Amino acid sequence: MKIIYKANFDNHVIDFFSNYLIDRKTNYSWNNFSSSIFNVNVSVGQGSALSSILLSLYLSPFLHILEKQLKKS
């Protein structure tokens, strides 16, 4: 969420991601076994369409630093 705040997105976008990423729950299943549901502090649902968008947001500070360093060379 820090990256989304720093990117200065509109409050509606920040609220959306806050609701989407925070207070998520999960469980694991294997054959006939299924674990109980438990809280996770960071999660994006498997196969989520938002995965690539979030990856881009998370990598953007690194890419910005890399670009500055390459321009210095």
N, CA, C and O atoms as a GROMACS GRO file, in nm:
protein
  292
    1MET      N    1   0.082  -0.119   0.000
    1MET     CA    2   0.000   0.000   0.000
    1MET      C    3   0.087   0.125   0.000
    1MET      O    4   0.045   0.230  -0.050
    2LYS      N    5   0.208   0.116   0.056
    2LYS     CA    6   0.295   0.233   0.057
    2LYS      C    7   0.323   0.283  -0.084
    2LYS      O    8   0.325   0.404  -0.109
    3ILE      N    9   0.345   0.191  -0.175
    3ILE     CA   10   0.374   0.229  -0.314
    3ILE      C   11   0.253   0.297  -0.376
    3ILE      O   12   0.267   0.396  -0.448
    4ILE      N   13   0.135   0.245  -0.349
    4ILE     CA   14   0.014   0.304  -0.406
    4ILE      C   15  -0.009   0.444  -0.349
    4ILE      O   16  -0.051   0.534  -0.422
    5TYR      N   17   0.018   0.462  -0.219
    5TYR     CA   18   0.007   0.596  -0.159
    5TYR      C   19   0.109   0.692  -0.222
    5TYR      O   20   0.076   0.805  -0.257
    6LYS      N   21   0.234   0.644  -0.235
    6LYS     CA   22   0.340   0.730  -0.289
    6LYS      C   23   0.316   0.767  -0.435
    6LYS      O   24   0.359   0.872  -0.480
    7ALA      N   25   0.246   0.680  -0.508
    7ALA     CA   26   0.219   0.706  -0.649
    7ALA      C   27   0.113   0.815  -0.666
    7ALA      O   28   0.086   0.860  -0.777
    8ASN      N   29   0.054   0.856  -0.554
    8ASN     CA   30  -0.040   0.969  -0.553
    8ASN      C   31  -0.165   0.940  -0.636
    8ASN      O   32  -0.214   1.027  -0.709
    9PHE      N   33  -0.216   0.819  -0.624
    9PHE     CA   34  -0.340   0.783  -0.693
    9PHE      C   35  -0.459   0.854  -0.628
    9PHE      O   36  -0.451   0.899  -0.514
   10ASP      N   37  -0.565   0.862  -0.701
   10ASP     CA   38  -0.690   0.917  -0.650
   10ASP      C   39  -0.736   0.834  -0.530
   10ASP      O   40  -0.708   0.714  -0.524
   11ASN      N   41  -0.806   0.896  -0.436
   11ASN     CA   42  -0.852   0.828  -0.316
   11ASN      C   43  -0.941   0.707  -0.346
   11ASN      O   44  -0.940   0.610  -0.270
   12HIS      N   45  -1.016   0.711  -0.454
   12HIS     CA   46  -1.100   0.597  -0.491
   12HIS      C   47  -1.015   0.474  -0.524
   12HIS      O   48  -1.050   0.361  -0.488
   13VAL      N   49  -0.904   0.496  -0.592
   13VAL     CA   50  -0.814   0.387  -0.628
   13VAL      C   51  -0.747   0.333  -0.501
   13VAL      O   52  -0.737   0.211  -0.483
   14ILE      N   53  -0.703   0.421  -0.414
   14ILE     CA   54  -0.641   0.380  -0.288
   14ILE      C   55  -0.739   0.300  -0.204
   14ILE      O   56  -0.703   0.196  -0.148
   15ASP      N   57  -0.863   0.347  -0.195
   15ASP     CA   58  -0.965   0.275  -0.118
   15ASP      C   59  -0.991   0.136  -0.178
   15ASP      O   60  -1.006   0.038  -0.105
   16PHE      N   61  -0.996   0.129  -0.310
   16PHE     CA   62  -1.019   0.001  -0.375
   16PHE      C   63  -0.910  -0.099  -0.338
   16PHE      O   64  -0.940  -0.211  -0.295
   17PHE      N   65  -0.783  -0.060  -0.355
   17PHE     CA   66  -0.674  -0.151  -0.326
   17PHE      C   67  -0.665  -0.183  -0.177
   17PHE      O   68  -0.630  -0.295  -0.140
   18SER      N   69  -0.696  -0.088  -0.092
   18SER     CA   70  -0.698  -0.115   0.052
   18SER      C   71  -0.800  -0.223   0.084
   18SER      O   72  -0.770  -0.316   0.158
   19ASN      N   73  -0.918  -0.210   0.028
   19ASN     CA   74  -1.021  -0.311   0.052
   19ASN      C   75  -0.986  -0.444  -0.011
   19ASN      O   76  -1.023  -0.549   0.041
   20TYR      N   77  -0.917  -0.441  -0.123
   20TYR     CA   78  -0.884  -0.564  -0.195
   20TYR      C   79  -0.769  -0.641  -0.129
   20TYR      O   80  -0.771  -0.764  -0.124
   21LEU      N   81  -0.669  -0.568  -0.078
   21LEU     CA   82  -0.547  -0.633  -0.030
   21LEU      C   83  -0.541  -0.657   0.120
   21LEU      O   84  -0.466  -0.742   0.165
   22ILE      N   85  -0.618  -0.584   0.197
   22ILE     CA   86  -0.606  -0.590   0.343
   22ILE      C   87  -0.717  -0.676   0.401
   22ILE      O   88  -0.829  -0.678   0.349
   23ASP      N   89  -0.684  -0.746   0.509
   23ASP     CA   90  -0.778  -0.834   0.580
   23ASP      C   91  -0.831  -0.947   0.491
   23ASP      O   92  -0.951  -0.977   0.492
   24ARG      N   93  -0.743  -1.007   0.416
   24ARG     CA   94  -0.783  -1.121   0.333
   24ARG      C   95  -0.771  -1.249   0.412
   24ARG      O   96  -0.698  -1.256   0.511
   25LYS      N   97  -0.843  -1.349   0.370
   25LYS     CA   98  -0.841  -1.481   0.433
   25LYS      C   99  -0.812  -1.585   0.325
   25LYS      O  100  -0.840  -1.565   0.207
   26THR      N  101  -0.755  -1.698   0.369
   26THR     CA  102  -0.726  -1.805   0.275
   26THR      C  103  -0.733  -1.939   0.346
   26THR      O  104  -0.739  -1.946   0.469
   27ASN      N  105  -0.732  -2.044   0.269
   27ASN     CA  106  -0.714  -2.179   0.321
   27ASN      C  107  -0.648  -2.262   0.213
   27ASN      O  108  -0.645  -2.223   0.096
   28TYR      N  109  -0.595  -2.376   0.252
   28TYR     CA  110  -0.525  -2.462   0.159
   28TYR      C  111  -0.598  -2.596   0.148
   28TYR      O  112  -0.648  -2.650   0.247
   29SER      N  113  -0.602  -2.647   0.027
   29SER     CA  114  -0.665  -2.778   0.004
   29SER      C  115  -0.567  -2.869  -0.069
   29SER      O  116  -0.495  -2.826  -0.159
   30TRP      N  117  -0.566  -2.995  -0.028
   30TRP     CA  118  -0.481  -3.094  -0.093
   30TRP      C  119  -0.555  -3.227  -0.088
   30TRP      O  120  -0.582  -3.281   0.019
   31ASN      N  121  -0.588  -3.280  -0.205
   31ASN     CA  122  -0.669  -3.401  -0.215
   31ASN      C  123  -0.796  -3.386  -0.131
   31ASN      O  124  -0.877  -3.298  -0.160
   32ASN      N  125  -0.815  -3.469  -0.029
   32ASN     CA  126  -0.935  -3.461   0.054
   32ASN      C  127  -0.919  -3.371   0.176
   32ASN      O  128  -1.014  -3.351   0.251
   33PHE      N  129  -0.798  -3.317   0.196
   33PHE     CA  130  -0.771  -3.232   0.312
   33PHE      C  131  -0.798  -3.086   0.276
   33PHE      O  132  -0.764  -3.041   0.167
   34SER      N  133  -0.859  -3.015   0.368
   34SER     CA  134  -0.877  -2.870   0.354
   34SER      C  135  -0.849  -2.806   0.489
   34SER      O  136  -0.911  -2.842   0.589
   35SER      N  137  -0.755  -2.712   0.491
   35SER     CA  138  -0.719  -2.646   0.617
   35SER      C  139  -0.831  -2.553   0.661
   35SER      O  140  -0.922  -2.521   0.585
   36SER      N  141  -0.823  -2.510   0.784
   36SER     CA  142  -0.917  -2.409   0.831
   36SER      C  143  -0.882  -2.275   0.766
   36SER      O  144  -0.772  -2.258   0.714
   37ILE      N  145  -0.974  -2.184   0.768
   37ILE     CA  146  -0.952  -2.052   0.710
   37ILE      C  147  -0.870  -1.969   0.808
   37ILE      O  148  -0.896  -1.969   0.929
   38PHE      N  149  -0.769  -1.898   0.754
   38PHE     CA  150  -0.687  -1.812   0.839
   38PHE      C  151  -0.658  -1.682   0.769
   38PHE      O  152  -0.668  -1.672   0.646
   39ASN      N  153  -0.622  -1.582   0.848
   39ASN     CA  154  -0.593  -1.448   0.796
   39ASN      C  155  -0.456  -1.445   0.730
   39ASN      O  156  -0.363  -1.511   0.776
   40VAL      N  157  -0.444  -1.368   0.623
   40VAL     CA  158  -0.315  -1.341   0.560
   40VAL      C  159  -0.302  -1.190   0.547
   40VAL      O  160  -0.400  -1.121   0.519
   41ASN      N  161  -0.181  -1.139   0.568
   41ASN     CA  162  -0.165  -0.994   0.566
   41ASN      C  163  -0.134  -0.939   0.428
   41ASN      O  164  -0.148  -0.819   0.405
   42VAL      N  165  -0.091  -1.023   0.336
   42VAL     CA  166  -0.065  -0.980   0.198
   42VAL      C  167  -0.111  -1.091   0.107
   42VAL      O  168  -0.070  -1.206   0.121
   43SER      N  169  -0.196  -1.055   0.013
   43SER     CA  170  -0.243  -1.161  -0.077
   43SER      C  171  -0.309  -1.102  -0.199
   43SER      O  172  -0.380  -1.001  -0.192
   44VAL      N  173  -0.284  -1.165  -0.310
   44VAL     CA  174  -0.359  -1.139  -0.432
   44VAL      C  175  -0.410  -1.275  -0.475
   44VAL      O  176  -0.332  -1.370  -0.485
   45GLY      N  177  -0.538  -1.284  -0.500
   45GLY     CA  178  -0.596  -1.412  -0.536
   45GLY      C  179  -0.527  -1.476  -0.654
   45GLY      O  180  -0.488  -1.408  -0.749
   46GLN      N  181  -0.513  -1.607  -0.648
   46GLN     CA  182  -0.449  -1.681  -0.756
   46GLN      C  183  -0.523  -1.659  -0.887
   46GLN      O  184  -0.645  -1.676  -0.893
   47GLY      N  185  -0.450  -1.622  -0.991
   47GLY     CA  186  -0.511  -1.599  -1.120
   47GLY      C  187  -0.581  -1.465  -1.132
   47GLY      O  188  -0.653  -1.442  -1.229
   48SER      N  189  -0.560  -1.377  -1.036
   48SER     CA  190  -0.627  -1.248  -1.037
   48SER      C  191  -0.580  -1.162  -1.154
   48SER      O  192  -0.462  -1.161  -1.188
   49ALA      N  193  -0.673  -1.092  -1.215
   49ALA     CA  194  -0.639  -1.001  -1.325
   49ALA      C  195  -0.556  -0.884  -1.273
   49ALA      O  196  -0.488  -0.817  -1.351
   50LEU      N  197  -0.561  -0.858  -1.144
   50LEU     CA  198  -0.485  -0.747  -1.087
   50LEU      C  199  -0.338  -0.780  -1.061
   50LEU      O  200  -0.259  -0.691  -1.032
   51SER      N  201  -0.300  -0.906  -1.072
   51SER     CA  202  -0.162  -0.946  -1.043
   51SER      C  203  -0.061  -0.870  -1.127
   51SER      O  204   0.038  -0.820  -1.073
   52SER      N  205  -0.082  -0.861  -1.255
   52SER     CA  206   0.015  -0.792  -1.342
   52SER      C  207   0.017  -0.642  -1.315
   52SER      O  208   0.123  -0.579  -1.323
   53ILE      N  209  -0.097  -0.584  -1.282
   53ILE     CA  210  -0.102  -0.441  -1.250
   53ILE      C  211  -0.025  -0.414  -1.122
   53ILE      O  212   0.054  -0.320  -1.115
   54LEU      N  213  -0.047  -0.497  -1.020
   54LEU     CA  214   0.023  -0.479  -0.894
   54LEU      C  215   0.172  -0.502  -0.909
   54LEU      O  216   0.252  -0.431  -0.848
   55LEU      N  217   0.211  -0.600  -0.988
   55LEU     CA  218   0.354  -0.624  -1.014
   55LEU      C  219   0.418  -0.501  -1.076
   55LEU      O  220   0.528  -0.462  -1.037
   56SER      N  221   0.351  -0.441  -1.171
   56SER     CA  222   0.403  -0.320  -1.235
   56SER      C  223   0.420  -0.206  -1.134
   56SER      O  224   0.519  -0.135  -1.136
   57LEU      N  225   0.321  -0.192  -1.047
   57LEU     CA  226   0.330  -0.087  -0.944
   57LEU      C  227   0.444  -0.114  -0.848
   57LEU      O  228   0.516  -0.021  -0.810
   58TYR      N  229   0.462  -0.239  -0.807
   58TYR     CA  230   0.568  -0.273  -0.713
   58TYR      C  231   0.707  -0.256  -0.774
   58TYR      O  232   0.802  -0.220  -0.705
   59LEU      N  233   0.720  -0.283  -0.904
   59LEU     CA  234   0.849  -0.272  -0.971
   59LEU      C  235   0.883  -0.130  -1.014
   59LEU      O  236   1.000  -0.100  -1.039
   60SER      N  237   0.785  -0.042  -1.022
   60SER     CA  238   0.810   0.091  -1.076
   60SER      C  239   0.916   0.170  -0.999
   60SER      O  240   0.997   0.237  -1.064
   61PRO      N  241   0.923   0.167  -0.863
   61PRO     CA  242   1.032   0.240  -0.796
   61PRO      C  243   1.170   0.185  -0.834
   61PRO      O  244   1.264   0.261  -0.855
   62PHE      N  245   1.180   0.053  -0.842
   62PHE     CA  246   1.307  -0.008  -0.881
   62PHE      C  247   1.347   0.035  -1.023
   62PHE      O  248   1.462   0.072  -1.047
   63LEU      N  249   1.252   0.031  -1.115
   63LEU     CA  250   1.281   0.069  -1.254
   63LEU      C  251   1.319   0.215  -1.265
   63LEU      O  252   1.401   0.252  -1.348
   64HIS      N  253   1.259   0.299  -1.182
   64HIS     CA  254   1.293   0.442  -1.181
   64HIS      C  255   1.438   0.462  -1.136
   64HIS      O  256   1.512   0.539  -1.196
   65ILE      N  257   1.478   0.392  -1.030
   65ILE     CA  258   1.616   0.400  -0.981
   65ILE      C  259   1.712   0.345  -1.085
   65ILE      O  260   1.817   0.404  -1.111
   66LEU      N  261   1.677   0.234  -1.145
   66LEU     CA  262   1.762   0.174  -1.248
   66LEU      C  263   1.781   0.269  -1.366
   66LEU      O  264   1.892   0.285  -1.416
   67GLU      N  265   1.674   0.334  -1.409
   67GLU     CA  266   1.683   0.429  -1.519
   67GLU      C  267   1.778   0.544  -1.485
   67GLU      O  268   1.859   0.584  -1.569
   68LYS      N  269   1.770   0.596  -1.363
   68LYS     CA  270   1.861   0.705  -1.321
   68LYS      C  271   2.006   0.660  -1.325
   68LYS      O  272   2.094   0.732  -1.371
   69GLN      N  273   2.030   0.538  -1.276
   69GLN     CA  274   2.167   0.486  -1.273
   69GLN      C  275   2.222   0.464  -1.414
   69GLN      O  276   2.339   0.492  -1.440
   70LEU      N  277   2.138   0.416  -1.503
   70LEU     CA  278   2.184   0.392  -1.640
   70LEU      C  279   2.213   0.522  -1.714
   70LEU      O  280   2.303   0.527  -1.798
   71LYS      N  281   2.138   0.627  -1.682
   71LYS     CA  282   2.163   0.756  -1.746
   71LYS      C  283   2.294   0.817  -1.698
   71LYS      O  284   2.358   0.892  -1.772
   72LYS      N  285   2.335   0.785  -1.574
   72LYS     CA  286   2.461   0.835  -1.521
   72LYS      C  287   2.581   0.770  -1.588
   72LYS      O  288   2.688   0.830  -1.596
   73SER      N  289   2.561   0.648  -1.636
   73SER     CA  290   2.674   0.572  -1.695
   73SER      C  291   2.713   0.624  -1.831
   73SER      O  292   2.805   0.571  -1.893
   0.00000   0.00000   0.00000
